[in-house]
Amino acid sequence: QVQLVESGGGLVQPGGSLRLSCAASGSISSRNTMGWYRQGPGKQREWVASITTAGSTNYVDSVKGRFTISRDNAKNTVYLQMNSLKPEDTAGYYCYYRGSIYFPRQADYWGQGTQVTVSA
């Protein structure tokens, strides 16, 4: 079992920045993937970004150049730095963990979610 605890969501104006954090605990694999999905109002859940323990990253096209995913392996924590935020980034953001570096978009465990609202 793996537990994920997220923090860092909130309300921000368009063009602003937020940083999300997600700390994992429990039975952590030495080679794993962590990342983020999001679900906006009336939308399907969308994969956003992932990072492996080796530091390999991937992003959905809509956030490339604006969001940066990073991790601290010693702390089993993943971060999502979100810059130049747009109203369409408004969503619940869900951290996930996969106990493998393969199929990095497939989640084995989920966090509880943190709300990001981008509005003037």
C-alpha positions, 0 to 999 in steps of 0.5 A: 500500500502507498499513501499520497498526501497533496498540498499547495492548491488554491485560488490564483489570478490568470498569469500567476503561479502555484506549486503543488506537492505530493508526498508518498509513504508506505511500500515505495518501489525503488524504481517508480513513477509519480505524476499528476492528473487533473479534472476540470468542471464537466471534463474527463480526467486528464493526464498532466505530467509524470516523472520517474525515479531516474528523472525522466519527465513527460507533459501533456502538450497544453502545459509544456513550457508552463508547468515543471514536474520535479521530485525529491527521491529522498523524500518520496515527494513530487512537485508540480510548479505551475506558471502562467496559469490560465482559467482553463487550468482550473481543475482538481489536481490528483497526484498518482503513484505507479510502482514501475517506470513502465506505462507511466500514465497508469496509476496504481494509487491516487491522492485525495486531490487538491483544487486549483482555481484560476480566476480574476 
